[in-house]
Every structure is written in C-alpha cells, then in structure tokens.
Amino acid sequence: MTSRHTVSADRLSRRAFVAAACAGLLAAPAGCALFNRPKKIDPSVFEPAVNRVTKDAIKELNRHSELEQEKKTNPTVCFLGVKGESAESISEATRAELQDGEGYTLLKKEDVKEALSEAGIRANDVFIPAERKKFLRELGRPVDYFLAGYVEDVEERVDPNDEESQTVPKRVYRLELLCLETNKKSEFVADL
C-alpha cells in the first residue's frame, strides 16, 4: 500500500532510487534490509539466557578455583563483551551477573577497553596468541581467563539423531570461557 508521497522501487533508475530512499519516499519491499532493520532483542527474552549461561560459566570458574586452592588467589577474569544483535544490552546484563559472582576477580570494563585501544586490537583478536601478548602487555596484569559472548543464529536439526532431518533456525546466546594456562575452552549456550 502506498500513499501519494511514496513511489515504487521498480520504476526508478539507480540514481533516483538512492535519492528516493534518502528522502524516505520509497515504498520498502518486504524483507528489504535497508528499510527493515532488525529489532533489538527484548530483555524479557535475553535475560533468562544470560542468567543461565553466566551461572554455568561461574560454576566452571569456581570449579577451577577449587582445584587450584594452593595458589590462594582468586583467578582473574577478563570479560571481553558480547558480539551480535543487542550486544551492548546483553553485555551489560552479563557483566552485572559476573559482578555478583564470587571466587574470582573480574577486570573493570574501562581497563579492558583501554588496553584493547592501546594495543590497537579488537576484542576477538585476544584469541590470537601474538595479539594476546600485546593486549596483556598494555593491560599490565596477568589474566587467567577470557570470557566472550556471542549472539548467533544457528540451524538445529529437528531430529538430532537423523542427519537427513530438516533443520530449523534458532538464535542462541553462547559464552566462551578460555583458560589461558591450559588453553582449554568451555562453552555455555542457551536459546534466545
């Protein structure tokens, strides 16, 4: 349905299309990413997932802490944030959950951002050993664990035991915990 001020995209030249789009006069075709930006994930959807995966990650951190009691120091955790849709909101919710945990020291968000900036790298680059060295040098203190979150769209089989079964799309929140001493990764996943 078009109003008297909108025009159809199929009748325009490329230059006219861009001009009409910028002026907001173009009737957006269904599914057009230019006009139908993805909605942010509602907190009522992501908060239970954040709560579940963060608790699982904290349990794993505490388990590692108990195994290394002789060190008598809390392990240091560097939370790198979240990548994906609604990343900022989900990152803040995850950090709030992590701050409530015990048995480890969580680095301040500002310290992590500053070290990344000074090292000239992105958060995901810390998983590359050479880039990690730059980051840790700028941070100026040892880190025992990196924790990073991802909002991902994945395909899941209707019947996980049948490779021929149909797949259905779903969105998940995944936290990845990397122990720097052992280089072992642990993943914690919940549906969004």
Salt bridges, closest charged atoms under 4 A:
GLU60 OE2 - ARG63 NH2 2.82
GLU60 OE2 - HIS64 NE2 3.01
GLU68 OE1 - LYS71 NZ 3.03
GLU85 OE1 - ARG171 NH2 3.22
GLU92 OE2 - LYS109 NZ 2.40
ASP125 OD1 - ARG122 NH2 3.45
GLU131 OE2 - LYS134 NZ 3.20
GLU152 OE2 - ARG174 NH2 2.81
ASP153 OD1 - ARG171 NE 2.84
GLU156 OE2 - LYS170 NZ 2.60
GLU176 OE1 - ARG174 NH1 2.78
GLU176 OE2 - LYS185 NZ 3.57
GLU181 OE1 - LYS71 NZ 3.23
GLU187 OE2 - ARG174 NH1 3.08
ASP191 OD1 - LYS170 NZ 2.93
